Amino acid sequence: MGRRVLDQALRSITQGVCVAGSDQVILSVNTAFTVITGYSETECVGRNCRFLQGPESDPKTIDQIREACIVGTSFSGEILNYRKDGTAFWNDLLISALKDTEDKPSFYIAIVRDVTEHRQLQEEMSSAQTVLHNILDTTLDGFWHANNEGRLLAVNDTYCRQSGYSQAELLSMRIADLEAQEDAIANRQHIEQIIREGRGQFESVHRRKDGTLWDVEISTTYHPDGEGQFLVFIRDITARKSAEKEVLQLAFYDPLTKVLNRRLFENRLSQKLLQTQRNQQHGAILFIDLDHFKEFNDTYGHQLGDVRLIDVAKRLKEGVRETDIVARLGGDEFAIILGELGQDRAEASLRAKNTAEKLCKSLSATACLKGVEHKTCQSDDSGKCRCSASIGVTLFSDNQLSPGQLLSQADAAMYQAKKAGGNRFQLYEANAQK
């Protein structure tokens, strides 16, 4: 009765079971054992357990099994075994010794489990991880693995090179430690959106170990598993940003004086007109034309003429507020937008005229053009040169005039100032232009 129950139990077990005597000769195997090995029960019984070993079985593991059986201790480990048809399989083997009253092994029970597929999967995963690490370490983009709290869990070699930090240093840091402080709020908003949508891309600025800043493009995927995981690729876009700035500079800024060109000036003027209308504020345009500049160029050459223009742009920028806009329209013509001069027109007019008067004095002051003497320059004893300008001023608010019309008014007023002898300003008055 007991033997029959034991046989039924062994047959129902999905793992292979082999029972051997003290001499390690097989006494019995269950059905699962025959399925795993391909041998029938009759082919197994009477044979030594070593018959499943083959040419690729690890000798060290075999020695460990032999030693365990001699001593009577258990063995647990994996070994490469062979089926009846010669195919190999990985056996997750457990051997236990049943001892008699004298503490000597009388029976051995071996549990056999085919883990070939599991082993192959592990090897594939390990290989995939190796390939992944190699890819991440050789890619031109930096890589982070970070948790929901922003702590870095893994970084690749590329980001170490980009940032100047070692891996050990980075793994003790949070994402916030690497961001430029001025971008922190915007970055948090981006992260919140990525958590909602699962992925996202944005630009930011990071700070290297040496304190220098660099432009980056962040591409992130978010996995909500567990506490939340971020997989982040960081691309260095410093060169691209620099190129973009250069293109912007060429497209919208005067290459000589570095102030706005006419194209961007008119765009900014359109924006300022809308702003003043909303705020019910007055603004003003100053149109500046240098006096006798053609004669100056003809006499001293374009090189000194360029120096003069650069000096003029510098003086104009220094003579107005940071919020005011200075532009070179072309040649020796400049323009300035004075914004938010007040809601009262008389007050705005006075402030605009005061600025124009100050600029006239600045532009006629001695300039650092050593060796220049000209009848229109009023040279001093040092050989330095004074040049002047004529300035036209026109106010704007909610009068619905176009940028071109306002520039024409300021130009007309400038012409009146120049006609009056130059080195002065003139406020535009419609009646005076008729």
Summary of the structure (lengths in Angstrom):
residues: 434
radius of gyration: 43.5
end to end distance: 129.2
largest distance: 133.0
contacts: 1292
relative contact order: 0.06
helix: 44%
strand: 28%
